[in-house]
Amino acid sequence: MRKVALVGAGVSKFGVRKATYRDLIWEAGKACFDSVPGVRPKDLDGLVVGSVMPERTAFQSHISSLAAEALGIRPSTLSARTEHMCASGTVGIRYAYAFIAAGLADLVMVLGVEKLNQPQGEEAILNMGTGVDREWEAAFGLTAPPCFALAAQRHMAEYGTTEQHFGLVGVKNHTHASKNPNAHFQKGATLDQVLGSRMIASPLRLFMCSPITDGAAAVIVASEERARALTDRPVWIRGTGQALDGFQLTSLHEDYAHWPALKRAGEAAYRMAGLEPKDVDVAEVHDCFAIAEIIAYEELGFCKKGEGGAFVEAGRSDYGGDVVVNPRGGLMGCGHPLGATGVAQAAEVWAQLRGEAGARQVPDAAVGVTHNNSGMGEHVVMIYGRE
């Protein structure tokens, strides 16, 4: 297979936006093209768009073709939309990677976009219920917050994890987001503020959860030949893995504090990259809820199983620790515009490994990991590295 790299990236402002779905595409697309002056829309031979529910929130299908026309791209090798709930953007990057590695494309943009805050808040909550089994789970109220609350309760019972541990994840990520001009929340948060925020699904409080957000992000993925012609600092895709244990909560084989699919996806990515968890400098993990980040520490091998709470408490997931996790603010601080999230994670790692992350820069970052999950049973991991 051919080597594949990221050569450009751009992110829109995340938040409750008055911008239309097309506006968000324009904003992220322009930022991406601006990051690599040697690439113009006509140079791209492919486009993949990650987007989960535009039919419900933007009343629009045929998304990849809409985005191609909006950005002036005329795909000749690859045009596709990925819908895989929260992992949609990362799955789109895997599509582009596979096409380029196989020699079927050379230069592909992957764009993630979501307009979630319309037509009104109540319907946005209803729409989010489509990510679980509507007939057998959502209809009974078993949507994302109570599902992840069950995982948190189990982790607390089995390992002694505390509400304060979850709060420290919220503090860290909101503090990181305060240094990110594109983040949904930019004021930071104290532990008292996080622990004093209203309960959503016990033990998860408001500032331990990611908000419903509008936003878009884009990266340009290139073959080795094109990458070396375009930049002297390509960020290489070193490894990737994906695993699924189940869709319904009842189909998960172990207790909810264990996510074996994430462990398998991470191990596959490490094996492909020829790296180990100790080699990772920066990680963008799927902190839809604080418990998700704590379990990600464990299943990705940053600490032993059950030690995720102590890991964050000791500062080992922050600057000066073992690995800097979610320097852009994660889903909690940045927001979670579904299809855009995985692409925004890749954009952050791209900036970090190039030394261009500004106030968020992780010193001497050479290896980065991104992780997305769709529910607790499906996980996608990417590993990136410098030259």
Secondary structure, 3 states (H helix, E strand, C coil): CCCEEEEEEEECCCECCCCCHHHHHHHHHHHHHHHCCCCCHHHCCEEEEECCCHHHHCCCCCHHHHHHHHHCCCCCCEEEEECCHHHHHHHHHHHHHHHHHCCCCCEEEEEEEECCCCCCHHHHHHHHHHHCCCCCCHHHCCCHHHHHHHHHHHHHHHHCCCHHHHHHHHHHHHHHHCCCCCCCCCCCCCHHHHHHCCEEECCEEHHHECCECEEEEEEEEEEHHHHHHHCCCCEEEEEEEEEECCCCHHHCCCCCCCCHHHHHHHHHHHHHHCCCHHHCCEEECCCCEHHHHHHHHHHCCCCCCCCHHHHHHCCCCCCCCCCEECCCCHHHHHCECHHHHHHHHHHHHHHHHCCCCHHHCCCCCCEEEEEEECCCCEEEEEEEECC
